[in-house]
Amino acid sequence: MRYIITIDQRTSSSKALLFDDKLNLIDHKIIPHKVNHPKEDWVEADAEEIYANTVTAIKQLELPQDNDATFSISLVNQRETVVVWDKNTGKPVYPAVMWQCRRGAAFCQELIDKGYEATIKERTGLIPDTYFSGSGVKWILDNIQSVRERAERGDILMGTIDTWLIWKLTGGKEHVTDYSNASRTLLFNINTLEWDPDILRVFTIPASMMPETKPSDSVFGETDVEGLLPKPVQIAGVLGNSHGALVGQLCFEPGEGKTTYGTGSSVMFNIGESPVAAPNGMVCSVGFSLFDHNYYVLEGHVHSSGAVLDWITDNLRLVDSSDDTQTLAQSVPNNGGVYFVPAFNGLGSPWWVPDAKAMITGLTMQATRAHVVRAALESIAYQVADVVELAMRDLTTPLRELCIDGESAKNDFLMQFQADILGFPVKRLGLEEASGLGSAILNCCACGIYTSVQEIKELRKISEICLPEMKPDERIKNRQGWLQAVHAVMLSAKR
């Protein structure tokens, strides 16, 4: 029997999954790590803790003891968080700079002011923003003593979380990433599939720091997971988490799309084998690689989705857990005119207002905690709908349904409201771990288990389809109320 150990490294936790050769999920373990906020708008984590927790999560899996069992490892990860480390000591020179961190905002604005925005967007598919990795690397080089000098000597390496974990798992033998993660750094040319030398010079990042890049369905190295396995096994099938969910949802055709409800939300659409100029408010990235073909995606980023549920649970204590939000939201017939714009890390797609702050509007003496909780859930669906509406203007193949996954996808109220506010069906597949499944699928492709897309499509699970029930005039009214709240947030950010 062949088994795949999948590392799913997330914003605030490390998860290990165990799939069998039919890609059934057998076991999973998750270990949280601490996310630190040393200053306002700064977000970072201990890269060594992330690695240690990853190894521990794998060790806690109940691995089959059959002598005939064989293993391989796949990896899916939060994409934009970046680590910088000394290749001689193996020690990070600074904590991992997380994707929510805003410390590089001044440099990103400087790029825009100097007229680099169009070139960066044309070559990388992205916009100059701290959401992506490049400004975090530059900040470390500019602000941590002696790091730039050591980098210019060739002693310093950088990488997104996949690169860091592979480097550690292989004992420093492999400094590598895949195209999907590379395309989230602001430093990778998605047209040539290489690190862009001109952009590296603008960021003043030495090329010697950059990892080798490969298609996501490649073999990336070997590891025995610090002696856990009796012999080294292949690390194969590596890609960013949102891209993994696109593969896991089997969105292999142009026009097929999905949204992953995580801490934030990724709304992603397959656009085929050629990059396009993304509409304002969206970005274009390498989606995934499959059988010598590279597929591109249009994507919109919602900065706060599951995060808003954590906030009303942990900070406001309106509910005991996010599981309680559905019942409370359904206890009132509507939101009572209350709208929640969760711009805790600024507004993402399609607005991109980095200085925006969260706001609750429409509160009256009749408003209750149920209305606020309902507004929080609705805000997730509204933000996704904003991105979908923008994308549908540019997609050559119309989007007729949206696949959903992630923790909040289990919430039936959110699923129904998402369908209602979009005005077309939402599909929830019969699987728990779409991102992890995606990297496991690519692992099987890299190892020769699957040789065609048709073989993979036969893995499709039974799906649950939710049809819209909201009347068109009610949908329009709700959307107008939401857009008014968003514009209030944007106006406040300009003051």
C-alpha positions in Angstrom: 0.0 0.0 0.0 1.2 3.5 -0.9 0.6 6.4 1.5 1.1 10.1 1.1 2.0 12.3 4.1 0.8 15.8 3.3 2.2 18.8 5.1 -0.4 21.6 5.2 1.3 24.6 6.7 -1.1 27.3 7.6 -1.1 30.9 8.9 -1.4 29.9 12.5 -0.9 26.1 12.6 1.0 23.2 11.1 -1.1 20.3 9.9 -0.1 16.8 8.8 -2.5 14.7 6.7 -2.3 11.0 5.8 -3.8 9.8 2.5 -3.9 6.3 1.1 -3.3 5.3 -2.5 -7.0 6.1 -3.3 -6.5 9.5 -1.8 -8.8 8.8 1.1 -8.0 10.8 4.2 -7.0 8.4 6.9 -5.6 10.6 9.7 -4.7 14.2 10.4 -3.0 16.1 13.2 -2.7 19.8 13.8 -0.5 21.9 16.0 -0.9 25.7 16.4 2.0 28.1 16.5 2.1 31.6 18.0 1.6 34.6 15.7 3.2 37.7 17.1 2.3 41.4 16.7 5.4 43.3 18.0 4.1 46.6 16.6 0.9 47.8 15.1 0.5 46.3 11.6 3.5 44.0 12.1 2.8 40.2 12.0 5.5 37.6 12.4 6.1 34.0 13.7 9.0 31.9 14.8 10.2 29.9 11.7 11.9 27.3 13.8 8.7 26.7 15.8 6.9 26.3 12.5 9.3 23.6 11.4 9.4 21.9 14.8 5.6 21.8 14.9 5.5 20.4 11.3 7.8 17.5 12.3 5.8 16.9 15.5 2.5 16.8 13.6 3.9 14.2 11.2 5.2 12.1 14.1 1.8 12.1 15.7 0.1 10.6 12.6 -0.8 6.9 13.0 1.4 5.6 10.2 0.8 2.0 9.0 3.5 -0.4 10.3 3.1 -2.8 7.4 6.5 -3.7 6.0 5.1 -3.4 2.5 3.9 0.2 3.1 5.7 2.9 1.1 5.5 6.7 1.7 6.0 10.0 0.0 5.5 13.5 1.1 3.6 16.4 -0.5 3.4 20.0 0.8 0.9 22.8 0.6 1.5 26.1 2.4 0.5 29.7 3.2 2.1 31.4 0.2 3.4 34.9 1.0 5.0 34.4 4.4 8.7 34.6 4.0 11.8 33.4 5.9 15.4 34.6 5.6 18.2 32.4 7.0 21.9 31.8 7.2 22.8 28.9 4.9 25.9 28.0 7.1 24.2 27.9 10.5 20.7 27.0 9.3 19.3 29.7 11.6 16.8 32.4 10.6 18.2 35.9 10.9 14.8 37.2 11.8 11.3 35.8 12.5 9.1 34.8 9.5 7.4 37.9 8.1 3.7 36.9 7.7 1.5 37.8 4.8 -0.6 40.1 6.9 2.4 42.2 7.9 2.4 45.9 6.8 6.0 46.8 7.7 7.0 47.2 4.0 4.2 49.6 3.2 6.4 52.7 2.7 8.6 50.9 0.2 5.6 49.6 -1.7 4.3 53.1 -1.9 7.7 54.3 -3.1 7.6 51.8 -5.9 4.2 53.2 -7.0 5.4 56.8 -6.7 8.5 56.0 -8.9 6.3 54.5 -11.6 7.3 50.9 -11.2 3.7 49.6 -10.7 2.9 48.9 -14.4 6.2 47.0 -15.0 5.8 45.0 -11.8 2.2 44.1 -12.8 3.2 43.2 -16.3 6.0 40.9 -15.3 4.8 39.4 -12.0 1.1 39.6 -12.4 0.9 41.3 -9.0 0.7 44.8 -7.6 3.2 46.4 -5.2 1.7 45.5 -1.8 3.0 44.1 1.5 0.6 41.2 1.1 3.4 39.6 -1.1 6.8 38.5 0.1 9.3 40.9 -1.6 8.9 43.9 0.7 9.4 41.7 3.8 12.7 40.4 2.4 13.9 43.9 1.6 12.9 45.1 5.1 15.1 42.4 6.7 18.0 43.2 4.5 17.8 46.9 5.2 17.1 46.7 9.0 18.8 43.7 10.6 22.4 44.2 11.3 25.0 42.6 9.0 22.4 40.6 7.0 22.8 42.6 3.8 26.6 42.2 3.9 26.3 38.5 4.5 23.7 38.2 1.7 26.0 39.9 -0.7 28.7 37.4 0.2 26.2 34.6 -0.7 25.7 33.4 2.9 22.0 34.3 3.2 19.0 32.4 1.7 15.3 33.3 1.4 12.2 31.4 0.7 8.5 31.1 1.3 7.4 28.6 3.9 7.6 25.7 1.4 11.2 26.5 0.7 12.1 26.8 4.4 10.4 23.4 5.2 12.0 21.6 2.3 15.4 23.0 3.1 15.1 21.8 6.7 13.6 18.4 5.9 16.4 17.7 3.4 19.1 18.7 5.8 20.0 21.8 3.8 20.5 19.9 0.5 17.6 21.5 -1.4 16.9 25.2 -1.7 13.8 25.1 -4.0 10.3 26.3 -4.5 7.5 25.7 -7.1 6.2 28.2 -9.6 2.9 28.9 -7.7 4.7 30.0 -4.5 7.4 31.8 -6.5 4.7 33.8 -8.3 3.5 35.2 -4.9 6.8 37.0 -4.1 6.6 40.1 -6.4 10.0 38.9 -7.7 9.1 36.1 -10.2 8.4 36.8 -13.9 5.3 34.7 -14.7 6.0 35.1 -18.4 9.5 33.6 -18.4 9.0 31.5 -15.2 12.3 32.9 -13.8 13.3 35.3 -11.1 13.2 38.7 -12.7 16.7 40.3 -12.5 15.5 43.8 -13.0 12.9 43.6 -10.2 15.5 42.0 -7.9 17.7 45.0 -8.5 14.8 47.4 -7.7 14.3 45.5 -4.5 18.1 45.4 -3.9 17.8 41.6 -3.2 20.9 39.6 -4.3 20.0 36.8 -6.8 22.1 34.4 -4.8 19.4 34.4 -2.1 16.7 33.0 -4.4 15.7 29.3 -4.5 15.6 27.1 -7.6 12.1 27.0 -9.1 10.3 23.9 -10.5 6.8 22.9 -11.7 4.5 22.0 -8.8 4.2 18.4 -9.9 8.0 17.8 -9.6 10.2 15.9 -7.1 11.7 18.4 -4.8 14.1 16.3 -2.7 14.2 13.4 -0.2 13.8 13.2 3.6 13.4 10.7 6.4 11.7 13.3 8.6 14.5 13.4 11.1 14.7 9.6 11.3 10.9 9.0 11.6 10.9 7.0 8.4 13.2 4.0 7.9 14.6 5.4 4.7 14.4 8.7 2.8 11.3 9.2 0.7 10.5 11.7 -2.0 9.0 15.1 -1.4 6.8 15.6 -4.5 3.8 17.8 -5.2 4.4 21.3 -3.8 2.2 24.4 -4.2 0.5 27.2 -2.4 -2.6 26.5 -0.4 -5.1 28.3 -2.5 -3.7 26.7 -5.6 -3.9 23.3 -3.9 -7.6 23.9 -3.2 -8.1 24.6 -6.9 -6.5 21.3 -7.8 -8.3 19.5 -5.0 -11.6 20.9 -6.3 -10.6 19.5 -9.8 -10.9 23.0 -11.5 -8.8 22.0 -14.5 -10.8 23.9 -17.2 -10.8 27.6 -17.9 -13.6 29.4 -16.2 -13.8 26.9 -13.3 -13.4 28.6 -9.9 -13.3 28.2 -6.2 -13.1 30.1 -3.0 -11.3 28.9 0.1 -12.6 30.3 3.4 -9.5 30.5 5.6 -8.1 33.3 7.8 -8.6 35.3 4.6 -10.3 34.0 1.4 -8.8 33.3 -1.9 -11.2 33.6 -4.9 -9.5 31.9 -7.8 -10.3 31.1 -11.4 -8.5 28.9 -13.9 -7.7 31.0 -17.0 -5.8 28.4 -19.0 -2.1 28.2 -20.1 -1.4 31.9 -20.8 -1.2 34.8 -18.3 -3.5 37.7 -18.8 -3.5 41.3 -17.7 -5.5 41.1 -14.4 -8.2 43.7 -14.0 -7.7 46.3 -11.3 -8.3 44.7 -8.0 -7.2 41.3 -9.0 -3.8 39.6 -9.7 -2.6 36.9 -12.1 -0.4 34.1 -10.9 0.8 30.6 -11.9 -1.9 28.3 -10.6 -0.4 24.9 -10.9 1.7 22.7 -13.2 0.4 19.4 -14.5 1.9 17.0 -17.1 4.3 19.6 -18.6 1.6 22.3 -18.8 1.4 25.4 -16.6 -2.0 26.8 -15.7 -2.6 30.4 -14.8 -5.2 31.9 -12.5 -6.9 35.2 -11.8 -7.3 35.7 -8.1 -8.8 38.1 -5.7 -7.7 38.3 -2.1 -10.1 38.8 0.8 -7.9 39.7 3.8 -10.3 38.9 6.6 -13.0 36.1 6.4 -12.5 33.4 9.0 -10.5 36.1 10.9 -13.7 38.0 11.6 -15.3 34.9 13.2 -12.2 34.5 15.4 -12.6 38.2 16.4 -16.2 38.0 17.4 -15.4 34.8 19.3 -12.1 35.6 21.0 -12.2 39.4 21.3 -15.9 40.3 21.6 -17.0 37.0 23.0 -20.3 37.2 21.2 -20.3 33.4 20.8 -18.4 30.6 22.5 -17.1 29.2 19.3 -17.4 29.9 15.6 -19.6 26.8 15.4 -22.3 28.8 17.2 -22.5 31.5 14.6 -24.9 29.6 12.3 -27.6 29.2 14.9 -27.3 32.7 16.1 -27.4 34.2 12.6 -30.5 32.2 11.8 -32.3 33.4 14.9 -33.0 36.7 13.2 -34.8 37.1 9.8 -32.2 39.5 8.3 -29.3 41.6 9.4 -31.5 44.5 10.6 -29.5 46.9 8.4 -26.2 46.1 10.2 -23.2 45.6 8.0 -19.7 44.5 9.1 -16.7 45.5 6.9 -13.8 43.4 8.5 -10.9 45.5 7.2 -8.6 44.4 10.0 -5.6 44.3 7.6 -7.0 46.8 5.1 -9.3 46.1 2.2 -8.2 43.5 -0.3 -9.8 42.8 -3.7 -11.3 44.5 -5.5 -10.7 47.7 -3.5 -7.0 47.5 -2.3 -7.2 50.1 0.4 -4.3 49.1 2.7 -5.0 51.8 5.4 -8.7 50.9 5.8 -9.9 49.9 9.2 -12.8 47.6 10.2 -16.2 49.1 10.7 -19.7 48.1 11.8 -22.4 50.3 10.3 -26.2 50.5 10.7 -26.4 49.9 14.4 -29.6 51.0 16.1 -31.2 50.4 19.5 -33.0 47.4 18.0 -29.7 45.7 17.0 -28.7 42.6 18.9 -25.6 40.4 19.0 -27.4 38.1 16.6 -27.5 40.9 14.0 -23.8 41.6 14.5 -22.9 37.9 14.2 -25.1 37.6 11.1 -23.4 40.6 9.6 -20.0 39.1 10.3 -21.0 35.9 8.4 -22.6 37.9 5.6 -19.4 40.0 5.2 -17.5 36.9 4.1 -20.0 36.2 1.3 -20.2 39.9 0.3 -16.4 40.1 -0.1 -16.3 37.0 -2.2 -19.2 38.3 -4.3 -17.2 41.6 -4.9 -14.3 39.6 -6.4 -16.5 37.3 -8.4 -18.4 40.2 -10.0 -15.1 41.8 -11.0 -13.7 38.5 -12.5 -16.9 37.8 -14.5 -16.3 40.9 -16.5 -13.0 39.6 -17.7 -13.4 35.8 -17.9 -13.9 34.6 -21.5 -15.7 31.5 -20.1 -18.7 32.5 -17.9 -18.6 31.3 -14.3 -21.8 29.4 -13.6 -21.0 27.9 -10.2 -18.4 28.3 -7.5 -16.8 25.5 -5.5 -16.2 26.3 -1.9 -13.9 24.8 0.7 -12.2 25.7 4.0 -13.2 25.7 7.6 -16.1 28.2 7.2 -17.5 26.2 4.2 -19.0 23.9 6.8 -21.4 26.7 7.8 -24.7 26.1 6.1 -25.9 29.6 6.7 -22.8 31.0 5.0 -23.1 28.6 2.1 -26.8 29.5 1.4 -26.1 33.3 1.8 -23.1 32.9 -0.6 -25.4 31.4 -3.2 -28.1 34.0 -2.6 -25.8 37.0 -2.9 -24.1 35.6 -6.0 -27.3 34.6 -7.7 -25.9 31.3 -8.9 -25.2 27.8 -7.4 -22.4 27.2 -4.9 -20.9 23.7 -4.8 -19.5 22.1 -1.6 -17.5 19.0 -2.4 -17.6 15.9 -0.2 -14.1 16.4 1.1 -12.5 18.0 4.2 -9.0 19.0 3.0 -9.2 20.4 -0.5 -5.7 22.1 -0.3 -4.0 19.0 1.1 -5.8 16.8 -1.5 -4.5 19.0 -4.3 -0.9 18.6 -3.3 -1.5 14.8 -2.8 -2.9 14.7 -6.4 0.2 16.4 -7.8 2.4 14.0 -5.7 0.7 11.1 -7.5 1.3 12.8 -10.8 5.0 13.4 -10.0 5.4 9.8 -8.9 3.7 8.4 -12.0 0.6 7.1 -10.3 -1.6 9.3 -12.6 -0.7 9.9 -16.2 -3.7 12.0 -17.4 -6.2 14.6 -16.3 -9.1 12.2 -17.0 -7.7 9.7 -14.4 -7.7 12.5 -11.8 -11.3 13.6 -12.6 -12.5 10.2 -11.7 -11.6 11.1 -8.1 -14.5 13.6 -8.0 -16.5 13.2 -4.8 -20.2 13.6 -4.4 -20.9 17.3 -4.1 -23.6 19.3 -2.4 -25.1 22.1 -4.5 -26.8 25.0 -2.9 -29.2 27.0 -5.1 -29.9 30.7 -4.6 -33.3 31.4 -3.0 -33.1 35.2 -2.5 -35.3 37.3 -4.7 -33.5 39.6 -7.1 -34.8 42.8 -5.5 -33.7 41.7 -2.1 -30.3 40.8 -3.4 -29.9 44.2 -5.0 -31.0 45.9 -1.7 -28.5 43.9 0.3 -25.7 44.5 -2.1 -26.4 48.3 -2.0 -26.3 48.3 1.8 -22.9 46.4 1.7 -21.4 48.8 -0.9 -22.5 51.8 1.1 -20.7 50.4 4.2 -17.5 49.7 2.1 -17.5 53.2 0.8 -17.8 54.6 4.3 -14.7 52.6 5.3 -12.9 53.8 2.2 -13.9 57.4 3.0 -12.7 57.1 6.6 -9.3 55.8 5.4 -8.8 58.9 3.2 -9.2 61.3 6.2 
